[in-house]
Amino acid sequence: MTPEIAEQLKNTLTTLVEQDGGSIELVQFTNDSMEFNLLLDSAECAECIMPKQFLEEVFLAQAQTIYDNLRSVLINDPRKD
């Protein structure tokens, strides 16, 4: 995965949490995986944002429409489980 593809995926995936005031930060990526930090500082309703496990599944499915070699997405969620 190139840095340009990683940035394109990050921008696409950001729209999934932006509506609720969240954002994501790309931590690292490899050819088949990506890691993000979920940022909720400006979220008016942090609990309105999808749970970590669901977000990871949705992010992966959405990202694979752009980059089909992606096999895993990890989201570091600051909310307590």
DSSP file (Angstrom, degrees, kcal/mol; ACC not computed):
  #  RESIDUE AA STRUCTURE BP1 BP2  ACC     N-H-->O    O-->H-N    N-H-->O    O-->H-N    TCO  KAPPA ALPHA  PHI   PSI    X-CA   Y-CA   Z-CA
    1    1 A M              0   0    0      0, 0.0    31,-0.1     0, 0.0    28,-0.1   0.000 360.0 360.0 360.0 132.5    0.0    0.0    0.0
    2    2 A T     >  -     0   0    0      1,-0.1     4,-2.4    29,-0.1     5,-0.2  -0.497 360.0-112.5 -85.7 159.7    1.4    3.4   -0.9
    3    3 A P  H  > S+     0   0    0      0, 0.0     4,-2.2     0, 0.0     5,-0.2   0.852 118.6  56.5 -58.1 -33.3    1.1    6.4    1.3
    4    4 A E  H  > S+     0   0    0      2,-0.2     4,-2.2     1,-0.2     5,-0.1   0.907 107.9  45.8 -66.7 -41.9   -1.3    8.0   -1.2
    5    5 A I  H  > S+     0   0    0      2,-0.2     4,-2.6     1,-0.2     5,-0.2   0.916 111.5  52.9 -66.4 -42.0   -3.6    5.0   -1.0
    6    6 A A  H  X S+     0   0    0     -4,-2.4     4,-2.4     1,-0.2    -2,-0.2   0.906 110.9  47.0 -59.2 -42.0   -3.4    5.0    2.8
    7    7 A E  H  X S+     0   0    0     -4,-2.2     4,-2.5     2,-0.2    -1,-0.2   0.892 110.8  51.7 -68.2 -39.5   -4.4    8.7    2.9
    8    8 A Q  H  X S+     0   0    0     -4,-2.2     4,-2.2     2,-0.2    -2,-0.2   0.915 111.4  47.5 -62.1 -42.9   -7.2    8.2    0.4
    9    9 A L  H  X S+     0   0    0     -4,-2.6     4,-2.8     2,-0.2     5,-0.2   0.918 110.6  51.8 -64.3 -43.6   -8.6    5.4    2.6
   10   10 A K  H  X S+     0   0    0     -4,-2.4     4,-2.1     1,-0.2    -2,-0.2   0.928 110.6  48.1 -58.8 -45.4   -8.2    7.5    5.8
   11   11 A N  H  X S+     0   0    0     -4,-2.5     4,-0.9     1,-0.2    -1,-0.2   0.899 113.0  47.9 -63.6 -40.6  -10.2   10.3    4.1
   12   12 A T  H >< S+     0   0    0     -4,-2.2     3,-0.5     1,-0.2     4,-0.3   0.918 114.4  45.8 -64.7 -43.6  -12.9    8.0    3.0
   13   13 A L  H >< S+     0   0    0     -4,-2.8     3,-1.4     1,-0.2     4,-0.5   0.781  99.6  69.3 -73.7 -27.0  -13.2    6.4    6.4
   14   14 A T  H >X S+     0   0    0     -4,-2.1     4,-1.9     1,-0.3     3,-1.5   0.862  89.2  64.6 -58.1 -35.8  -13.2    9.7    8.2
   15   15 A T  H <X S+     0   0    0     -4,-0.9     4,-0.7    -3,-0.5    -1,-0.3   0.755  91.5  65.4 -61.6 -22.8  -16.6   10.4    6.8
   16   16 A L  H <4 S+     0   0    0     -3,-1.4    -1,-0.3    -4,-0.3    -2,-0.2   0.761 115.8  25.5 -72.0 -24.0  -18.0    7.5    8.7
   17   17 A V  H X4>S+     0   0    0     -3,-1.5     5,-2.2    -4,-0.5     3,-0.9   0.562 102.6  82.1-113.6 -13.8  -17.4    9.1   12.1
   18   18 A E  H ><5S+     0   0    0     -4,-1.9     3,-2.4     1,-0.2    -3,-0.1   0.867  81.3  65.9 -59.8 -38.9  -17.4   12.8   11.1
   19   19 A Q  T 3<5S+     0   0    0     -4,-0.7    -1,-0.2     1,-0.3    -2,-0.1   0.813 105.9  43.3 -56.0 -31.9  -21.2   13.0   11.3
   20   20 A D  T < 5S-     0   0    0     -3,-0.9    25,-0.7    -4,-0.1    24,-0.3   0.273 126.3 -97.9 -99.5  10.8  -21.1   12.4   15.0
   21   21 A G  T < 5S+     0   0    0     -3,-2.4    21,-0.4     1,-0.3    -3,-0.2   0.516  84.6 122.3  90.1   5.6  -18.2   14.7   15.6
   22   22 A G      < -     0   0    0     -5,-2.2    -1,-0.3    20,-0.1     2,-0.3  -0.414  37.7-170.2 -91.8 172.5  -15.4   12.1   15.7
   23   23 A S  E     -A   39   0A   0     16,-2.0    16,-3.3    -2,-0.1     2,-0.3  -0.950  13.4-130.9-150.8 169.8  -12.3   11.8   13.6
   24   24 A I  E     -A   38   0A   0     -2,-0.3     2,-0.4    14,-0.2    14,-0.2  -0.938   6.7-154.4-128.2 153.1   -9.6    9.3   12.9
   25   25 A E  E     -A   37   0A   0     12,-2.2    12,-2.6    -2,-0.3     2,-0.5  -0.994  22.9-125.3-125.7 127.8   -5.9    9.5   12.8
   26   26 A L  E     +A   36   0A   0     -2,-0.4    10,-0.2    10,-0.2     3,-0.1  -0.612  29.1 176.4 -73.8 122.3   -3.8    7.1   10.8
   27   27 A V  E     -     0   0A   0      8,-3.0     2,-0.3    -2,-0.5     9,-0.2   0.889  60.2 -31.6 -91.2 -51.7   -1.2    5.4   13.1
   28   28 A Q  E     -A   35   0A   0      7,-1.3     7,-2.6     2,-0.0    -1,-0.4  -0.984  52.4-160.2-162.4 163.4    0.4    3.0   10.7
   29   29 A F  E     -A   34   0A   0     -2,-0.3     5,-0.2     5,-0.2     2,-0.2  -0.993   2.9-171.8-149.6 152.8   -0.2    0.8    7.7
   30   30 A T        -     0   0    0      3,-2.6     3,-0.2    -2,-0.3    -2,-0.0  -0.610  54.5 -79.0-124.4-170.3    1.3   -2.2    5.9
   31   31 A N  S    S+     0   0    0     -2,-0.2   -29,-0.1     1,-0.2    38,-0.1   0.802 129.6  19.0 -64.3 -26.9    0.5   -3.7    2.6
   32   32 A D  S    S+     0   0    0     38,-0.1    39,-3.1   -31,-0.1    40,-1.4   0.275 120.0  52.3-130.5  13.1   -2.5   -5.5    4.1
   33   33 A S  E     - b   0  72A   0     -3,-0.2    -3,-2.6    38,-0.2     2,-0.3  -0.989  50.8-164.0-148.6 157.4   -3.4   -3.7    7.4
   34   34 A M  E     -Ab  29  73A   0     38,-1.7    40,-2.5    -2,-0.3     2,-0.4  -0.991   5.7-157.6-139.4 147.1   -4.2   -0.3    8.8
   35   35 A E  E     -Ab  28  74A   0     -7,-2.6    -8,-3.0    -2,-0.3    -7,-1.3  -0.995  15.3-178.9-127.6 133.9   -4.3    1.1   12.4
   36   36 A F  E     -Ab  26  75A   0     38,-2.7    40,-3.1    -2,-0.4     2,-0.5  -0.920  24.5-135.5-128.1 152.3   -6.2    4.2   13.4
   37   37 A N  E     -Ab  25  76A   0    -12,-2.6   -12,-2.2    -2,-0.3     2,-0.6  -0.935  23.4-137.3 -99.7 131.8   -6.8    6.2   16.5
   38   38 A L  E     -A   24   0A   0     38,-2.6     2,-0.5    -2,-0.5   -14,-0.2  -0.817  19.1-156.3 -87.6 123.0  -10.4    7.2   17.0
   39   39 A L  E     +A   23   0A   0    -16,-3.3   -16,-2.0    -2,-0.6     3,-0.1  -0.897  23.6 166.6-107.6 123.5  -10.5   10.8   18.2
   40   40 A L    >   +     0   0    0     -2,-0.5     3,-1.2   -18,-0.2    -1,-0.1   0.207  39.2 114.1-120.4  13.8  -13.5   11.9   20.1
   41   41 A D  T 3  S+     0   0    0      1,-0.3    -1,-0.1   -18,-0.1   -19,-0.1   0.855  89.0  33.8 -56.9 -38.9  -12.4   15.3   21.6
   42   42 A S  T 3  S+     0   0    0    -21,-0.4     2,-0.5    -3,-0.1    -1,-0.3   0.355  89.5 119.0-100.8   6.7  -14.9   17.3   19.5
   43   43 A A    <   -     0   0    0     -3,-1.2     3,-0.5     1,-0.2   -22,-0.2  -0.600  48.3-161.7 -76.0 123.1  -17.7   14.7   19.5
   44   44 A E  S    S+     0   0    0     -2,-0.5     2,-0.3   -24,-0.3    -1,-0.2   0.808  91.8  27.0 -71.0 -28.7  -20.8   16.0   21.2
   45   45 A C    >>  +     0   0    0    -25,-0.7     3,-1.7     1,-0.1     4,-0.5  -0.725  66.7 175.5-135.6  83.5  -22.1   12.4   21.6
   46   46 A A  G >4 S+     0   0    0     -3,-0.5     3,-1.1    -2,-0.3    -1,-0.1   0.842  83.7  57.1 -58.6 -34.4  -19.1   10.0   21.8
   47   47 A E  G 34 S+     0   0    0      1,-0.2    -1,-0.3    -3,-0.1    -2,-0.0   0.648  93.4  68.9 -73.5 -13.4  -21.5    7.1   22.5
   48   48 A C  G <4 S+     0   0    0     -3,-1.7     2,-0.3   -28,-0.2    -1,-0.2   0.727  81.8  90.9 -74.5 -21.2  -23.4    7.9   19.2
   49   49 A I  S << S-     0   0    0     -3,-1.1     3,-0.1    -4,-0.5   -32,-0.1  -0.565  95.5 -95.0 -77.4 138.6  -20.3    6.7   17.3
   50   50 A M        -     0   0    0     -2,-0.3    -1,-0.1     1,-0.1    -2,-0.1  -0.073  48.2 -93.5 -51.7 148.5  -20.4    3.1   16.4
   51   51 A P     >  -     0   0    0      0, 0.0     4,-2.8     0, 0.0     5,-0.2  -0.237  38.6-105.1 -62.2 156.3  -18.7    0.6   18.8
   52   52 A K  H  > S+     0   0    0      1,-0.2     4,-2.7     2,-0.2     5,-0.2   0.886 117.2  48.8 -50.0 -52.8  -15.1   -0.3   18.0
   53   53 A Q  H  > S+     0   0    0      1,-0.2     4,-1.8     2,-0.2    -1,-0.2   0.907 114.7  45.3 -61.3 -42.9  -15.8   -3.9   16.7
   54   54 A F  H  > S+     0   0    0      2,-0.2     4,-2.7     1,-0.2    -1,-0.2   0.911 112.1  52.1 -67.0 -42.4  -18.5   -2.7   14.4
   55   55 A L  H  X S+     0   0    0     -4,-2.8     4,-3.3     1,-0.2     5,-0.2   0.912 107.8  52.3 -59.3 -43.0  -16.4    0.3   13.2
   56   56 A E  H  X S+     0   0    0     -4,-2.7     4,-2.3    -5,-0.2    -1,-0.2   0.912 111.6  46.2 -60.7 -42.4  -13.5   -2.1   12.3
   57   57 A E  H  X S+     0   0    0     -4,-1.8     4,-2.4     2,-0.2    -2,-0.2   0.924 116.1  44.7 -65.6 -45.0  -15.8   -4.3   10.3
   58   58 A V  H  X S+     0   0    0     -4,-2.7     4,-2.6     2,-0.2     5,-0.2   0.919 113.4  50.4 -66.6 -43.9  -17.4   -1.3    8.5
   59   59 A F  H  X S+     0   0    0     -4,-3.3     4,-3.0    -5,-0.2     5,-0.2   0.930 111.9  48.3 -58.4 -46.7  -14.0    0.3    7.9
   60   60 A L  H  X S+     0   0    0     -4,-2.3     4,-2.3    -5,-0.2    -2,-0.2   0.939 113.1  46.5 -61.6 -48.2  -12.6   -2.9    6.4
   61   61 A A  H  X S+     0   0    0     -4,-2.4     4,-0.6     1,-0.2    -1,-0.2   0.919 116.3  45.1 -61.4 -43.9  -15.5   -3.5    4.1
   62   62 A Q  H >< S+     0   0    0     -4,-2.6     3,-0.9     1,-0.2     4,-0.4   0.915 113.7  49.0 -66.3 -43.7  -15.5    0.1    2.9
   63   63 A A  H >X S+     0   0    0     -4,-3.0     4,-3.0     1,-0.2     3,-1.6   0.847 102.3  62.4 -67.2 -33.9  -11.7    0.2    2.4
   64   64 A Q  H 3< S+     0   0    0     -4,-2.3    -1,-0.2     1,-0.3    -2,-0.2   0.714  92.0  65.4 -67.4 -18.4  -11.7   -3.0    0.5
   65   65 A T  T << S+     0   0    0     -3,-0.9    -1,-0.3    -4,-0.6    -2,-0.2   0.738 115.6  30.3 -71.5 -20.1  -13.8   -1.4   -2.2
   66   66 A I  T <4 S+     0   0    0     -3,-1.6     2,-0.4    -4,-0.4    -2,-0.2   0.782 137.1  21.6-101.7 -40.4  -10.8    0.9   -2.8
   67   67 A Y    ><  -     0   0    0     -4,-3.0     3,-1.5     1,-0.1    -1,-0.2  -0.866  63.9-172.5-135.9  96.7   -7.9   -1.4   -1.9
   68   68 A D  T 3  S+     0   0    0     -2,-0.4    -4,-0.1     1,-0.3    -1,-0.1   0.543  77.4  70.6 -75.6  -6.0   -8.8   -5.1   -2.0
   69   69 A N  T 3  S+     0   0    0    -38,-0.1    -1,-0.3   -36,-0.0     2,-0.2   0.562  71.4 112.3 -82.0  -7.7   -5.5   -6.3   -0.5
   70   70 A L    <   +     0   0    0     -3,-1.5   -37,-0.2     1,-0.2   -38,-0.1  -0.486  35.7 169.2 -69.5 130.5   -6.5   -4.9    2.9
   71   71 A R        +     0   0    0    -39,-3.1     2,-0.3     1,-0.3   -38,-0.2   0.583  57.4  25.2-117.9 -18.9   -7.1   -7.7    5.4
   72   72 A S  E     -b   33   0A   0    -40,-1.4   -38,-1.7   -12,-0.1     2,-0.4  -0.997  48.8-167.2-152.8 147.6   -7.3   -6.0    8.7
   73   73 A V  E     -b   34   0A   0     -2,-0.3     2,-0.5   -40,-0.2   -38,-0.2  -0.999  10.4-165.3-130.8 128.5   -8.2   -2.7   10.4
   74   74 A L  E     -b   35   0A   0    -40,-2.5   -38,-2.7    -2,-0.4     2,-0.5  -0.961   2.9-165.5-115.4 130.7   -7.4   -1.9   14.0
   75   75 A I  E     -b   36   0A   0     -2,-0.5     2,-0.9   -40,-0.2   -38,-0.2  -0.972  13.9-146.6-118.6 123.9   -9.1    1.0   15.7
   76   76 A N  E     -b   37   0A   0    -40,-3.1   -38,-2.6    -2,-0.5    -2,-0.0  -0.795  23.2-164.6 -86.8 106.7   -7.7    2.3   19.0
   77   77 A D        -     0   0    0     -2,-0.9   -38,-0.1   -40,-0.2     4,-0.1  -0.833  17.5-155.6-100.8 122.5  -10.9    3.5   20.7
   78   78 A P        +     0   0    0      0, 0.0    -1,-0.1     0, 0.0     2,-0.1   0.648  67.4  98.5 -73.1 -12.7  -10.5    5.8   23.8
   79   79 A R  S    S-     0   0    0      1,-0.1     2,-0.2   -33,-0.1    -2,-0.1  -0.452  82.9-110.2 -73.6 147.9  -13.9    4.7   25.2
   80   80 A K              0   0    0      1,-0.1    -1,-0.1    -2,-0.1     0, 0.0  -0.534 360.0 360.0 -76.0 142.9  -14.0    2.1   27.9
   81   81 A D              0   0    0     -2,-0.2    -1,-0.1    -4,-0.1    -2,-0.0   0.471 360.0 360.0 -75.3 360.0  -15.4   -1.3   26.9
